[in-house]
Amino acid sequence: MKGKTVIVGSAPKPGRYAQKAAAMLAERAFEFVPLGIQEGEVLGREILDINDEPKIEEVDTITLYINPTRQKAHYQYFLSLNPKRIVFNPGTENQEFKQMAEKAGIECQEACTLVMLSVGNY
């Protein structure tokens, strides 16, 4: 099993980019944890409520699908998960949070998780 990815902004709605990312991660044997504000499931996995700040162990990557305004309330929580990297998908770019994460020694990428997975450089 490859590193664990936390998908921030997960929702039970098919067709969402976070859903597509979950499917691609699963196809490529990456473990993922759906995290969001909506109740439901993604590929049979319960969406954890971001507002509960659930403890998630051994996080390799956080991939963001929420806008910078919504990210702000969760900066410290995201950092507390000790990810090795954070992927800022298109529309989630956030200089303030990126600087905080880099200062904490976390690699940050402004990229598209779907493209990274499809070309094999995830």
C-alpha positions in Angstrom: 0.0 0.0 0.0 1.3 3.4 -0.9 1.1 6.6 1.2 -2.2 7.8 2.7 -3.9 10.8 1.1 -6.5 12.9 2.9 -9.0 14.3 0.4 -10.3 17.6 1.8 -13.6 18.6 0.4 -15.0 15.1 -0.2 -18.7 14.9 -0.8 -21.0 12.0 -1.7 -21.8 13.6 -5.1 -20.6 11.7 -8.2 -18.7 13.8 -10.7 -17.0 16.0 -8.2 -13.2 16.3 -8.6 -12.7 15.0 -5.1 -14.7 11.9 -6.0 -12.7 11.5 -9.2 -9.5 11.8 -7.2 -10.7 9.1 -4.8 -11.4 6.7 -7.6 -8.1 7.3 -9.3 -6.2 6.9 -6.0 -8.1 3.6 -5.3 -7.3 2.3 -8.8 -3.6 2.9 -8.2 -3.6 1.3 -4.7 -3.2 4.5 -2.7 -5.0 4.6 0.6 -7.3 7.6 1.0 -9.4 9.2 3.7 -12.4 11.4 2.6 -12.7 14.5 4.7 -15.5 17.1 4.4 -18.6 18.7 5.8 -21.2 16.5 4.1 -22.3 13.2 5.5 -22.1 10.2 3.3 -19.6 7.9 1.7 -17.0 7.9 -1.0 -16.3 4.5 -2.5 -17.7 2.8 0.6 -15.6 4.9 3.0 -17.3 7.2 5.4 -16.6 10.9 5.0 -15.1 12.2 8.2 -16.4 15.5 9.4 -13.6 18.1 9.1 -15.2 20.1 12.0 -14.5 17.2 14.3 -10.8 17.4 13.4 -10.5 13.6 13.4 -7.1 12.1 14.2 -5.6 10.6 11.1 -2.3 8.7 11.3 0.5 8.4 8.8 -0.7 11.1 6.4 1.5 11.3 3.3 -0.5 13.9 1.3 -3.3 16.3 1.9 -5.1 17.2 -1.4 -7.2 20.2 -1.2 -10.6 20.7 -2.9 -11.8 23.6 -0.8 -11.2 27.3 -1.5 -8.7 29.4 0.5 -11.5 31.1 2.5 -12.7 27.7 3.8 -9.1 26.5 4.4 -8.4 29.3 6.9 -10.4 27.7 9.8 -8.5 24.5 9.4 -4.8 25.6 9.0 -3.7 24.3 12.4 -5.6 21.0 12.0 -4.1 20.3 8.6 -0.6 21.1 10.0 -1.3 18.8 13.0 -1.8 15.8 10.6 2.0 16.1 9.8 1.6 15.5 6.1 4.7 15.2 3.9 3.1 17.3 1.3 0.0 19.4 0.4 -1.4 19.5 -3.1 -3.2 22.8 -3.9 -5.5 21.8 -6.7 -6.7 24.5 -9.2 -8.8 27.0 -7.4 -7.4 26.2 -4.0 -4.1 28.0 -4.3 -3.4 29.9 -1.0 -0.1 31.8 -0.5 -0.7 32.3 3.3 -1.3 28.6 4.0 1.5 27.5 1.6 4.0 29.7 3.5 2.8 28.3 6.8 3.1 24.7 5.6 6.6 25.3 4.0 7.8 26.9 7.2 6.7 23.6 9.0 8.8 21.6 6.5 5.9 20.4 4.4 6.3 20.2 0.6 3.7 22.2 -1.3 2.6 21.7 -4.8 0.2 23.8 -6.9 -0.9 21.1 -9.2 -3.8 18.9 -10.2 -4.1 15.5 -8.3 -5.9 14.0 -11.3 -3.2 15.0 -13.8 -0.4 13.9 -11.4 -2.1 10.5 -11.0 -2.8 10.1 -14.8 0.8 10.9 -15.8 2.3 8.8 -13.0 4.1 11.5 -11.0 1.9 11.5 -7.9 
